Amino acid sequence: MTVPAQPPPHPTEVFAERLLLVLSGQRPLHWAARHIANTAYDDLARLAEITPLSTDGHRPTIQRVGHYQPHPEAYEVFARVATGPRLRALAFRLVLGADRRWRCTAVELEPTRP
């Protein structure tokens, strides 16, 4: 019996995982730098500095990734991230470059509440 090959993960899922690893402090910012463009790099650097997804000692996990494709070369993406009992919202934009590689051009994370 042959097992059918699994399709490669969707770019939105790959990038959600990359951003999660940086924002949780599991990977350094430079690990993802070649996949981040424009002001998204500065935004991610600012967010990564405070490692917002590594609170309470829980390892964050992605619960769900969804996207909207306004045109064939862009995705608007949202992800629901769990850190223990807490859920956070992560949003980012992917754009297909002239080199046919996806790059993150915007990233936002739901602000923490006091």
N, CA, C and O atoms as a GROMACS GRO file, in nm:
protein
  456
    1MET      N    1   0.084  -0.118   0.000
    1MET     CA    2   0.000   0.000   0.000
    1MET      C    3   0.088   0.124   0.000
    1MET      O    4   0.179   0.136   0.083
    2THR      N    5   0.063   0.215  -0.091
    2THR     CA    6   0.141   0.338  -0.098
    2THR      C    7   0.066   0.449  -0.026
    2THR      O    8  -0.056   0.460  -0.034
    3VAL      N    9   0.142   0.529   0.041
    3VAL     CA   10   0.087   0.644   0.112
    3VAL      C   11   0.100   0.764   0.020
    3VAL      O   12   0.209   0.792  -0.028
    4PRO      N   13  -0.009   0.836  -0.006
    4PRO     CA   14   0.001   0.951  -0.095
    4PRO      C   15   0.093   1.059  -0.036
    4PRO      O   16   0.096   1.081   0.085
    5ALA      N   17   0.166   1.123  -0.124
    5ALA     CA   18   0.257   1.230  -0.082
    5ALA      C   19   0.177   1.346  -0.026
    5ALA      O   20   0.070   1.380  -0.076
    6GLN      N   21   0.231   1.405   0.080
    6GLN     CA   22   0.167   1.522   0.139
    6GLN      C   23   0.202   1.645   0.058
    6GLN      O   24   0.317   1.663   0.017
    7PRO      N   25   0.104   1.731   0.033
    7PRO     CA   26   0.137   1.856  -0.038
    7PRO      C   27   0.224   1.943   0.052
    7PRO      O   28   0.217   1.933   0.174
    8PRO      N   29   0.306   2.028  -0.009
    8PRO     CA   30   0.388   2.117   0.075
    8PRO      C   31   0.298   2.212   0.153
    8PRO      O   32   0.187   2.242   0.110
    9PRO      N   33   0.347   2.259   0.269
    9PRO     CA   34   0.264   2.353   0.346
    9PRO      C   35   0.242   2.482   0.269
    9PRO      O   36   0.325   2.524   0.189
   10HIS      N   37   0.129   2.543   0.294
   10HIS     CA   38   0.095   2.670   0.228
   10HIS      C   39   0.190   2.779   0.280
   10HIS      O   40   0.228   2.775   0.397
   11PRO      N   41   0.228   2.876   0.197
   11PRO     CA   42   0.318   2.983   0.243
   11PRO      C   43   0.269   3.056   0.367
   11PRO      O   44   0.349   3.099   0.448
   12THR      N   45   0.138   3.070   0.382
   12THR     CA   46   0.085   3.139   0.499
   12THR      C   47   0.115   3.061   0.627
   12THR      O   48   0.143   3.121   0.731
   13GLU      N   49   0.110   2.929   0.620
   13GLU     CA   50   0.140   2.845   0.736
   13GLU      C   51   0.290   2.849   0.769
   13GLU      O   52   0.328   2.855   0.886
   14VAL      N   53   0.372   2.846   0.666
   14VAL     CA   54   0.518   2.852   0.684
   14VAL      C   55   0.557   2.982   0.753
   14VAL      O   56   0.635   2.982   0.848
   15PHE      N   57   0.502   3.094   0.704
   15PHE     CA   58   0.538   3.224   0.761
   15PHE      C   59   0.480   3.242   0.900
   15PHE      O   60   0.545   3.303   0.985
   16ALA      N   61   0.362   3.190   0.926
   16ALA     CA   62   0.307   3.200   1.061
   16ALA      C   63   0.400   3.130   1.160
   16ALA      O   64   0.425   3.181   1.269
   17GLU      N   65   0.451   3.016   1.122
   17GLU     CA   66   0.543   2.943   1.209
   17GLU      C   67   0.675   3.019   1.226
   17GLU      O   68   0.729   3.026   1.337
   18ARG      N   69   0.727   3.076   1.118
   18ARG     CA   70   0.851   3.155   1.128
   18ARG      C   71   0.834   3.274   1.223
   18ARG      O   72   0.919   3.298   1.309
   19LEU      N   73   0.725   3.345   1.206
   19LEU     CA   74   0.701   3.461   1.292
   19LEU      C   75   0.683   3.418   1.437
   19LEU      O   76   0.733   3.485   1.528
   20LEU      N   77   0.613   3.309   1.460
   20LEU     CA   78   0.594   3.258   1.595
   20LEU      C   79   0.728   3.227   1.661
   20LEU      O   80   0.749   3.260   1.778
   21LEU      N   81   0.819   3.164   1.588
   21LEU     CA   82   0.950   3.129   1.644
   21LEU      C   83   1.030   3.253   1.682
   21LEU      O   84   1.099   3.253   1.784
   22VAL      N   85   1.022   3.358   1.601
   22VAL     CA   86   1.094   3.482   1.632
   22VAL      C   87   1.026   3.554   1.749
   22VAL      O   88   1.094   3.599   1.841
   23LEU      N   89   0.895   3.566   1.745
   23LEU     CA   90   0.823   3.641   1.848
   23LEU      C   91   0.824   3.571   1.984
   23LEU      O   92   0.800   3.635   2.086
   24SER      N   93   0.852   3.443   1.986
   24SER     CA   94   0.859   3.371   2.113
   24SER      C   95   1.002   3.358   2.164
   24SER      O   96   1.025   3.302   2.270
   25GLY      N   97   1.098   3.411   2.087
   25GLY     CA   98   1.237   3.406   2.130
   25GLY      C   99   1.305   3.273   2.103
   25GLY      O  100   1.418   3.251   2.147
   26GLN      N  101   1.238   3.182   2.031
   26GLN     CA  102   1.298   3.053   2.000
   26GLN      C  103   1.400   3.062   1.887
   26GLN      O  104   1.488   2.977   1.875
   27ARG      N  105   1.387   3.165   1.804
   27ARG     CA  106   1.482   3.190   1.695
   27ARG      C  107   1.515   3.339   1.694
   27ARG      O  108   1.429   3.421   1.726
   28PRO      N  109   1.638   3.374   1.657
   28PRO     CA  110   1.673   3.516   1.650
   28PRO      C  111   1.613   3.581   1.524
   28PRO      O  112   1.580   3.513   1.428
   29LEU      N  113   1.601   3.711   1.529
   29LEU     CA  114   1.543   3.786   1.417
   29LEU      C  115   1.619   3.761   1.287
   29LEU      O  116   1.557   3.747   1.181
   30HIS      N  117   1.752   3.755   1.293
   30HIS     CA  118   1.828   3.738   1.169
   30HIS      C  119   1.799   3.605   1.100
   30HIS      O  120   1.825   3.591   0.980
   31TRP      N  121   1.746   3.508   1.173
   31TRP     CA  122   1.710   3.379   1.115
   31TRP      C  123   1.602   3.395   1.007
   31TRP      O  124   1.599   3.320   0.910
   32ALA      N  125   1.514   3.493   1.025
   32ALA     CA  126   1.404   3.515   0.930
   32ALA      C  127   1.426   3.637   0.842
   32ALA      O  128   1.341   3.668   0.759
   33ALA      N  129   1.537   3.708   0.858
   33ALA     CA  130   1.557   3.837   0.794
   33ALA      C  131   1.540   3.834   0.642
   33ALA      O  132   1.485   3.929   0.586
   34ARG      N  133   1.586   3.731   0.576
   34ARG     CA  134   1.577   3.731   0.429
   34ARG      C  135   1.434   3.712   0.380
   34ARG      O  136   1.406   3.726   0.261
   35HIS      N  137   1.343   3.679   0.472
   35HIS     CA  138   1.203   3.659   0.436
   35HIS      C  139   1.115   3.777   0.476
   35HIS      O  140   0.993   3.773   0.459
   36ILE      N  141   1.177   3.882   0.528
   36ILE     CA  142   1.103   3.999   0.576
   36ILE      C  143   1.148   4.122   0.494
   36ILE      O  144   1.267   4.142   0.473
   37ALA      N  145   1.053   4.202   0.450
   37ALA     CA  146   1.086   4.317   0.366
   37ALA      C  147   1.026   4.446   0.422
   37ALA      O  148   0.935   4.445   0.504
   38ASN      N  149   1.083   4.555   0.373
   38ASN     CA  150   1.032   4.689   0.403
   38ASN      C  151   1.027   4.716   0.553
   38ASN      O  152   1.115   4.673   0.628
   39THR      N  153   0.925   4.786   0.597
   39THR     CA  154   0.915   4.824   0.738
   39THR      C  155   0.875   4.707   0.827
   39THR      O  156   0.880   4.719   0.949
   40ALA      N  157   0.836   4.595   0.768
   40ALA     CA  158   0.800   4.478   0.847
   40ALA      C  159   0.920   4.431   0.930
   40ALA      O  160   0.902   4.379   1.040
   41TYR      N  161   1.040   4.448   0.878
   41TYR     CA  162   1.158   4.406   0.952
   41TYR      C  163   1.171   4.489   1.081
   41TYR      O  164   1.196   4.434   1.188
   42ASP      N  165   1.153   4.620   1.069
   42ASP     CA  166   1.159   4.707   1.188
   42ASP      C  167   1.048   4.674   1.287
   42ASP      O  168   1.070   4.672   1.408
   43ASP      N  169   0.928   4.648   1.234
   43ASP     CA  170   0.816   4.613   1.321
   43ASP      C  171   0.843   4.482   1.394
   43ASP      O  172   0.818   4.470   1.514
   44LEU      N  173   0.894   4.383   1.321
   44LEU     CA  174   0.923   4.255   1.382
   44LEU      C  175   1.037   4.267   1.483
   44LEU      O  176   1.034   4.203   1.588
   45ALA      N  177   1.137   4.349   1.453
   45ALA     CA  178   1.249   4.369   1.547
   45ALA      C  179   1.197   4.430   1.677
   45ALA      O  180   1.237   4.388   1.786
   46ARG      N  181   1.109   4.528   1.666
   46ARG     CA  182   1.052   4.592   1.785
   46ARG      C  183   0.971   4.492   1.866
   46ARG      O  184   0.982   4.487   1.988
   47LEU      N  185   0.891   4.412   1.798
   47LEU     CA  186   0.810   4.312   1.868
   47LEU      C  187   0.897   4.201   1.928
   47LEU      O  188   0.873   4.158   2.040
   48ALA      N  189   0.996   4.156   1.853
   48ALA     CA  190   1.080   4.045   1.900
   48ALA      C  191   1.163   4.085   2.021
   48ALA      O  192   1.196   4.001   2.105
   49GLU      N  193   1.195   4.213   2.030
   49GLU     CA  194   1.275   4.262   2.143
   49GLU      C  195   1.205   4.234   2.277
   49GLU      O  196   1.271   4.209   2.378
   50ILE      N  197   1.074   4.238   2.276
   50ILE     CA  198   1.000   4.214   2.401
   50ILE      C  199   0.947   4.071   2.410
   50ILE      O  200   0.877   4.037   2.506
   51THR      N  201   0.980   3.987   2.311
   51THR     CA  202   0.933   3.847   2.303
   51THR      C  203   0.792   3.830   2.361
   51THR      O  204   0.776   3.765   2.464
   52PRO      N  205   0.693   3.886   2.295
   52PRO     CA  206   0.558   3.889   2.350
   52PRO      C  207   0.488   3.754   2.359
   52PRO      O  208   0.387   3.742   2.428
   53LEU      N  209   0.539   3.653   2.291
   53LEU     CA  210   0.469   3.525   2.293
   53LEU      C  211   0.533   3.422   2.384
   53LEU      O  212   0.501   3.304   2.376
   54SER      N  213   0.622   3.465   2.471
   54SER     CA  214   0.686   3.368   2.560
   54SER      C  215   0.647   3.391   2.705
   54SER      O  216   0.726   3.363   2.796
   55THR      N  217   0.530   3.440   2.728
   55THR     CA  218   0.485   3.470   2.863
   55THR      C  219   0.437   3.345   2.935
   55THR      O  220   0.400   3.246   2.872
   56ASP      N  221   0.438   3.350   3.065
   56ASP     CA  222   0.385   3.244   3.152
   56ASP      C  223   0.455   3.109   3.137
   56ASP      O  224   0.404   3.009   3.187
   57GLY      N  225   0.568   3.104   3.072
   57GLY     CA  226   0.642   2.980   3.059
   57GLY      C  227   0.580   2.877   2.967
   57GLY      O  228   0.628   2.764   2.961
   58HIS      N  229   0.475   2.912   2.894
   58HIS     CA  230   0.411   2.821   2.800
   58HIS      C  231   0.472   2.839   2.661
   58HIS      O  232   0.496   2.951   2.617
   59ARG      N  233   0.494   2.731   2.594
   59ARG     CA  234   0.542   2.738   2.457
   59ARG      C  235   0.424   2.770   2.366
   59ARG      O  236   0.324   2.697   2.367
   60PRO      N  237   0.432   2.876   2.287
   60PRO     CA  238   0.317   2.914   2.204
   60PRO      C  239   0.296   2.815   2.088
   60PRO      O  240   0.390   2.755   2.037
   61THR      N  241   0.171   2.800   2.051
   61THR     CA  242   0.135   2.714   1.938
   61THR      C  243   0.035   2.787   1.849
   61THR      O  244  -0.043   2.869   1.897
   62ILE      N  245   0.040   2.757   1.723
   62ILE     CA  246  -0.055   2.816   1.629
   62ILE      C  247  -0.180   2.729   1.629
   62ILE      O  248  -0.174   2.609   1.603
   63GLN      N  249  -0.294   2.792   1.659
   63GLN     CA  250  -0.421   2.722   1.663
   63GLN      C  251  -0.489   2.719   1.527
   63GLN      O  252  -0.553   2.621   1.489
   64ARG      N  253  -0.475   2.830   1.454
   64ARG     CA  254  -0.544   2.840   1.324
   64ARG      C  255  -0.477   2.948   1.241
   64ARG      O  256  -0.432   3.050   1.293
   65VAL      N  257  -0.470   2.923   1.111
   65VAL     CA  258  -0.420   3.023   1.017
   65VAL      C  259  -0.526   3.039   0.909
   65VAL      O  260  -0.575   2.940   0.853
   66GLY      N  261  -0.560   3.163   0.880
   66GLY     CA  262  -0.653   3.192   0.772
   66GLY      C  263  -0.597   3.302   0.685
   66GLY      O  264  -0.506   3.375   0.727
   67HIS      N  265  -0.650   3.317   0.566
   67HIS     CA  266  -0.597   3.422   0.479
   67HIS      C  267  -0.702   3.468   0.378
   67HIS      O  268  -0.800   3.399   0.350
   68TYR      N  269  -0.676   3.584   0.326
   68TYR     CA  270  -0.753   3.644   0.217
   68TYR      C  271  -0.652   3.679   0.110
   68TYR      O  272  -0.546   3.734   0.140
   69GLN      N  273  -0.683   3.647  -0.015
   69GLN     CA  274  -0.591   3.675  -0.125
   69GLN      C  275  -0.650   3.784  -0.213
   69GLN      O  276  -0.730   3.756  -0.302
   70PRO      N  277  -0.610   3.913  -0.187
   70PRO     CA  278  -0.667   4.022  -0.264
   70PRO      C  279  -0.626   4.020  -0.412
   70PRO      O  280  -0.698   4.072  -0.497
   71HIS      N  281  -0.510   3.961  -0.442
   71HIS     CA  282  -0.469   3.935  -0.579
   71HIS      C  283  -0.369   3.820  -0.578
   71HIS      O  284  -0.321   3.783  -0.470
   72PRO      N  285  -0.336   3.760  -0.692
   72PRO     CA  286  -0.255   3.638  -0.695
   72PRO      C  287  -0.116   3.648  -0.631
   72PRO      O  288  -0.055   3.546  -0.600
   73GLU      N  289  -0.067   3.768  -0.611
   73GLU     CA  290   0.068   3.782  -0.557
   73GLU      C  291   0.070   3.842  -0.416
   73GLU      O  292   0.170   3.899  -0.375
   74ALA      N  293  -0.040   3.828  -0.343
   74ALA     CA  294  -0.044   3.881  -0.206
   74ALA      C  295  -0.145   3.803  -0.121
   74ALA      O  296  -0.248   3.758  -0.170
   75TYR      N  297  -0.111   3.790   0.006
   75TYR     CA  298  -0.200   3.731   0.105
   75TYR      C  299  -0.208   3.824   0.225
   75TYR      O  300  -0.106   3.880   0.268
   76GLU      N  301  -0.327   3.841   0.277
   76GLU     CA  302  -0.349   3.904   0.407
   76GLU      C  303  -0.379   3.788   0.500
   76GLU      O  304  -0.474   3.713   0.478
   77VAL      N  305  -0.299   3.773   0.605
   77VAL     CA  306  -0.304   3.652   0.686
   77VAL      C  307  -0.335   3.684   0.831
   77VAL      O  308  -0.290   3.786   0.885
   78PHE      N  309  -0.412   3.597   0.895
   78PHE     CA  310  -0.434   3.607   1.039
   78PHE      C  311  -0.405   3.471   1.100
   78PHE      O  312  -0.428   3.367   1.037
   79ALA      N  313  -0.356   3.473   1.221
   79ALA     CA  314  -0.329   3.348   1.292
   79ALA      C  315  -0.373   3.364   1.437
   79ALA      O  316  -0.357   3.470   1.497
   80ARG      N  317  -0.428   3.258   1.490
   80ARG     CA  318  -0.464   3.254   1.632
   80ARG      C  319  -0.354   3.175   1.702
   80ARG      O  320  -0.328   3.059   1.668
   81VAL      N  321  -0.290   3.239   1.800
   81VAL     CA  322  -0.176   3.180   1.870
   81VAL      C  323  -0.214   3.158   2.016
   81VAL      O  324  -0.264   3.249   2.082
   82ALA      N  325  -0.189   3.037   2.065
   82ALA     CA  326  -0.217   3.006   2.206
   82ALA      C  327  -0.086   3.004   2.284
   82ALA      O  328   0.012   2.944   2.242
   83THR      N  329  -0.087   3.073   2.398
   83THR     CA  330   0.022   3.064   2.494
   83THR      C  331  -0.041   3.020   2.625
   83THR      O  332  -0.088   3.102   2.704
   84GLY      N  333  -0.042   2.890   2.645
   84GLY     CA  334  -0.115   2.837   2.760
   84GLY      C  335  -0.263   2.860   2.739
   84GLY      O  336  -0.315   2.829   2.632
   85PRO      N  337  -0.332   2.915   2.839
   85PRO     CA  338  -0.476   2.938   2.826
   85PRO      C  339  -0.511   3.065   2.748
   85PRO      O  340  -0.628   3.089   2.718
   86ARG      N  341  -0.412   3.145   2.715
   86ARG     CA  342  -0.436   3.274   2.650
   86ARG      C  343  -0.426   3.263   2.499
   86ARG      O  344  -0.338   3.194   2.448
   87LEU      N  345  -0.516   3.329   2.427
   87LEU     CA  346  -0.511   3.336   2.281
   87LEU      C  347  -0.470   3.475   2.238
   87LEU      O  348  -0.513   3.575   2.295
   88ARG      N  349  -0.385   3.481   2.136
   88ARG     CA  350  -0.340   3.609   2.080
   88ARG      C  351  -0.367   3.610   1.930
   88ARG      O  352  -0.376   3.504   1.868
   89ALA      N  353  -0.380   3.728   1.874
   89ALA     CA  354  -0.402   3.744   1.731
   89ALA      C  355  -0.274   3.796   1.665
   89ALA      O  356  -0.215   3.893   1.711
   90LEU      N  357  -0.234   3.731   1.558
   90LEU     CA  358  -0.118   3.770   1.478
   90LEU      C  359  -0.168   3.795   1.337
   90LEU      O  360  -0.241   3.713   1.281
   91ALA      N  361  -0.128   3.907   1.279
   91ALA     CA  362  -0.167   3.939   1.141
   91ALA      C  363  -0.042   3.978   1.063
   91ALA      O  364   0.048   4.042   1.116
   92PHE      N  365  -0.038   3.937   0.937
   92PHE     CA  366   0.075   3.974   0.853
   92PHE      C  367   0.037   3.969   0.706
   92PHE      O  368  -0.064   3.909   0.668
   93ARG      N  369   0.118   4.032   0.624
   93ARG     CA  370   0.096   4.037   0.480
   93ARG      C  371   0.213   3.969   0.410
   93ARG      O  372   0.329   3.990   0.447
   94LEU      N  373   0.182   3.887   0.311
   94LEU     CA  374   0.284   3.824   0.228
   94LEU      C  375   0.270   3.876   0.087
   94LEU      O  376   0.159   3.890   0.034
   95VAL      N  377   0.384   3.906   0.025
   95VAL     CA  378   0.386   3.953  -0.114
   95VAL      C  379   0.487   3.868  -0.190
   95VAL      O  380   0.597   3.842  -0.142
   96LEU      N  381   0.449   3.827  -0.310
   96LEU     CA  382   0.538   3.749  -0.395
   96LEU      C  383   0.629   3.844  -0.471
   96LEU      O  384   0.582   3.930  -0.546
   97GLY      N  385   0.760   3.829  -0.451
   97GLY     CA  386   0.857   3.917  -0.514
   97GLY      C  387   0.885   3.880  -0.658
   97GLY      O  388   0.840   3.776  -0.707
   98ALA      N  389   0.961   3.965  -0.725
   98ALA     CA  390   1.001   3.940  -0.864
   98ALA      C  391   1.081   3.811  -0.876
   98ALA      O  392   1.082   3.749  -0.983
   99ASP      N  393   1.147   3.770  -0.768
   99ASP     CA  394   1.225   3.645  -0.767
   99ASP      C  395   1.138   3.523  -0.737
   99ASP      O  396   1.189   3.412  -0.721
  100ARG      N  397   1.004   3.544  -0.730
  100ARG     CA  398   0.905   3.439  -0.705
  100ARG      C  399   0.915   3.380  -0.564
  100ARG      O  400   0.877   3.265  -0.542
  101ARG      N  401   0.967   3.460  -0.468
  101ARG     CA  402   0.973   3.418  -0.329
  101ARG      C  403   0.878   3.506  -0.248
  101ARG      O  404   0.865   3.626  -0.271
  102TRP      N  405   0.813   3.442  -0.153
  102TRP     CA  406   0.722   3.514  -0.066
  102TRP      C  407   0.800   3.588   0.041
  102TRP      O  408   0.896   3.535   0.098
  103ARG      N  409   0.758   3.712   0.069
  103ARG     CA  410   0.819   3.791   0.175
  103ARG      C  411   0.709   3.856   0.258
  103ARG      O  412   0.605   3.897   0.206
  104CYS      N  413   0.736   3.865   0.386
  104CYS     CA  414   0.645   3.932   0.478
  104CYS      C  415   0.671   4.082   0.468
  104CYS      O  416   0.784   4.126   0.485
  105THR      N  417   0.567   4.160   0.440
  105THR     CA  418   0.583   4.304   0.425
  105THR      C  419   0.513   4.384   0.534
  105THR      O  420   0.525   4.506   0.540
  106ALA      N  421   0.440   4.316   0.622
  106ALA     CA  422   0.377   4.382   0.736
  106ALA      C  423   0.348   4.276   0.842
  106ALA      O  424   0.315   4.162   0.810
  107VAL      N  425   0.362   4.316   0.967
  107VAL     CA  426   0.332   4.224   1.076
  107VAL      C  427   0.276   4.302   1.194
  107VAL      O  428   0.327   4.409   1.229
  108GLU      N  429   0.172   4.247   1.256
  108GLU     CA  430   0.111   4.308   1.373
  108GLU      C  431   0.074   4.198   1.471
  108GLU      O  432   0.040   4.086   1.432
  109LEU      N  433   0.082   4.231   1.597
  109LEU     CA  434   0.043   4.138   1.703
  109LEU      C  435  -0.051   4.211   1.797
  109LEU      O  436  -0.028   4.326   1.833
  110GLU      N  437  -0.157   4.143   1.835
  110GLU     CA  438  -0.252   4.203   1.930
  110GLU      C  439  -0.174   4.253   2.051
  110GLU      O  440  -0.096   4.178   2.109
  111PRO      N  441  -0.194   4.378   2.089
  111PRO     CA  442  -0.122   4.430   2.205
  111PRO      C  443  -0.162   4.357   2.333
  111PRO      O  444  -0.276   4.313   2.348
  112THR      N  445  -0.068   4.345   2.423
  112THR     CA  446  -0.099   4.281   2.552
  112THR      C  447  -0.181   4.378   2.636
  112THR      O  448  -0.164   4.500   2.629
  113ARG      N  449  -0.268   4.322   2.713
  113ARG     CA  450  -0.352   4.403   2.802
  113ARG      C  451  -0.299   4.393   2.943
  113ARG      O  452  -0.253   4.287   2.985
  114PRO      N  453  -0.304   4.502   3.017
  114PRO     CA  454  -0.256   4.498   3.156
  114PRO      C  455  -0.336   4.405   3.244
  114PRO      O  456  -0.306   4.392   3.363
   0.00000   0.00000   0.00000
